[in-house]
Amino acid sequence: MRIFNSHAKKSTHLCCFFKVGSFRCIVTTSRAVLLPRFGGPEVLELRSNVSVPDLNPNEVLVRARAVSVNPLDTRMRSGYGRSIFEPLLPLILGRDISGEVAAVGTSVRSLTVGQEVFGALHPTAVRGTYTDYAILSEDELSPKPASITHVEASVIPFAALTAWRALKSTARITEGQRLLVIGGGGAVGFSAIQLAVAAGSHVTTTCGPQSIERILAAGAEQAVDYTAEDIELTIRGKFDAVLDTIGVQETERIGINFLKRGGHYMTLQGEAASLSDRYGLAIGLPLATAVLLKKLIQYRSSHGIEYSWTYMRADSEGLEEIRRLSEAGKLKIPVEKAFPITQVREAHEAKDKKKIPGKVVLELD
């Protein structure tokens, strides 16, 4: 039986489904920030009656309280991934979320209505989290750490899961091993440092001068200011793994040369999307595969190391470990400024113009 709540706000129509003696409320429409075309911050549109799809059995409807603005969001808004996303416009941007469970699909067992959760969508998701009500799969969510706020929680999952995939799934870094993070001041780099320290690894990183104190406090053994020091002369020894969050030709060369034989070089700057945007999916994806395979074979032959492009994907085990570390205060990503969702254009403009170097959050009241 479907019952519409006559007391719902004009822009949000609630409906309820009676299920085994309990009500599970979902929404049919909600506020959302739409991307109708690629461009600057001015193309973002906050609309009040955007349709909310029905839940699949493994999905969860989350009432968003805070969502973070990731570099992927601003890049997608500007046209990154055009070959994939342009046919699907309008999109809803956003990957991270912290909020409460509003409804669950029929096969969801680990989460309940009203529970506070945090999590992140896959990079290619079309219906993102810049909305009052977002839809994520069960394995993309975990209970929110009780010791932190929604704003603090919302900046963690996407960056930390990206780092987790590199360190745990690809390099399989363990206690006593050495990790070099190129670009440790950003959210992914800083997450990687904390995850590696928690695993008992020895961490060295490069960063700007403003990040050194924070990185050393997080447990890194050496933080090298790339603006004032020669990285190749300052850093000593070889490493079991290198995570390159910058991913340009020079940092790739440096990272590869710092690896032990059998080590792993991982970069966040894979070329699949950029090549697909340039040549189209039919040519771009096979070309990207060929580029990756060529580098993998080249570096195995010349240096005896593994080379990979790394990206975020859902990992329930990883998110649970991230939740545990965050709860214990061992994994934090500082928030520099929070904007109301109504100021999403201002938030994107601030990131575009580098007015705010740290993490930015959108709050939904």
Secondary structure, DSSP 8 states (H G I E B T S, - for coil): -EEE-TTS-TT--EEEEEETTEEEEEESEEEEEEE-SSSSGGG-EEEEEEE-----TTEEEEEEEEEEE-HHHHHHHHTTTHHHHGGG-SEE---EEEEEEEEE-TT--S--TT-EEEEE--TT-SB-SSBSEEEEEGGGEEE--TTS-HHHHHTSHHHHHHHHIIIIIIS---TT-EEEEESTTSHHHHHHHHHHHHTT-EEEEEE-GGGHHHHHHTT-SEEEETTTS-HHHHS-S-EEEEEESS--HHHHHHHHHTEEEEEEEEES--SHHHHHHHH-HHHHHHHHHHHHHHHHHHHHHHHS-EEEE------HHHHHHHHHHHHTTS----EEEEEEGGGHHHHHHHHHTTS--SEEEEE--
